[in-house]
Amino acid sequence: MRMLPHRPPFLLIDKILELTESHVVGLKNVTMNEQFFVGHFPDAPVMPGVLIIEAMAQTGGILVLSTVPDPDNYLTYFMKIDNVKFKQKVLPGDTLVFKCDLITPIRRGICHMQANAYANGKLVAEAELMAQIAKKQ
């Protein structure tokens, strides 16, 4: 919460497990209390794919924001999402682990990364993400 501007219920990562100059690993415990399960789907709850992508992006945002000395003065914006694949459903009780690795070095605040999400040791989603940080106005 110190780095990201997101707040519950839209803060979708619980913890950063690992952070280097070229990759980041984050975690989200998916509980039945998540607000999105009220409507997606009441009798068969499944975490929406777009929120899995957003959680991967928030994890990647930590990576790019860690490159500036004052991350609270920046926001991160999507530029591109490519090659998205959903491989497994994410259900209440799952623990999601997000791994984001740089594809190219961060230049001028632009981060191009490969993001993967795992639950129960299995790949559940993958995407190539590009984002840019910009100073708050």
N, C-alpha and C positions, 0 to 999 in steps of 0.2 A: 504494500500500500504506500510505502515511502516513494517508490519510483513511478508507479502507474497512477494515472488519474481516475481509473475505474473504481467504482464502489459497488457493494452489494445492492441489488442482486446481479449486477453485470460484471463484477469482478469474478472471473472464472478460473483463477488459479489460487491454490491454497498455500503453496510453498515452492521455493526454488531450492532444488537439491544440489545443483552444480552450475557453476558459471565460470567460463574461461573467455579468452578473447575471440574464440571461434565457435563456441557452442554453449547452449544452455539446456538444462533439464528442469522441468517443473512438474508439479503434481496437483491433481484435483481429486478429492474424495466426492464421489457422486452419491448423494443421499436422496431418499424418497421425499425429503422436505424441499427440494429444489422447486422454485415457483413454476418453472416451465412444465413440470410433470402434471400440473393441474389440468392442462389442456393438451398435452402431447404424450401420451394418450391416456385418458383416465383409467381405462381398463387394461392397458398394456403399455406401461410407461417406457419410453425410449428417449434418450437424450437427442435433441435435434442436431443434425449434422452441421448446420451453420454455427451452432454454439461450440461444437468441437473445433471447428476452424477458428472461431474467435478466440478460444482458449489457447490454441497453438500460437495465434498471432500475439496474444498478450504475453505468452512466454517468450516469443521472439522479441517483443517490445522491450523486455527486460535486458536482453542482449544488446540491442542498439542503444538504449538509454544508459547502459553502463559505460558507454564510451564518452559521455559528457560529464563535466564536473558538477553540474547543477540540473539533474534530470527533472526536478519538479517544475522547471521553467520550460519544459518541452512537452509536446503532444506527438503521438505516433499515428500515422495515417496509412491505410492500405493503398498501394499503387497497383498491385496485380496479384491475382491468384490463379495458378495454373496447375494442371495435372492432378486435380483433386480426385481421390478415390476413397470410398467408404467400404471397408472390408467386413466389419462386424458391427452388431448393435452394441450400444453402450446403455447399460441398465442400472437402476438404483442398486447401490452396494458395490459397484465397480470402483476401482481406483485407477484413474487415468494418469499416465506418465507421458509427458510431452518432451520430445527431443528435437531441438532446432539446431542445425549446423549451417554455418555460412557456406554459400556456394562461391561467392566472390568476397573479397575484403570490403568492409564498410567504407564507402566514399561519400563525402558531402552529405552525411546523414542518411544515406540510402543503404538499406539492408536487404540482400537477396539470400534467402535461406531455404533449405529443405526441412520441412517439418513433418514429424511422425508422431502419432498418438498410439499408445499401447494400453490395453486393459487385460488383466489376467495373463500377462506374458505374450499376448497376441497383438499384432498390428491391427488397429481398428480404423485408422484413417491416415492419409498422407496427402501432402500438398507442397507445391513450390510457392513460396510467399515472397512478395516484395513490399517493403514499407519504407516510409521516410519519416524522420523526425523533423519537426519544425518548432521554432521558438514560439511560445505563446504570445499572442498580440496584446 
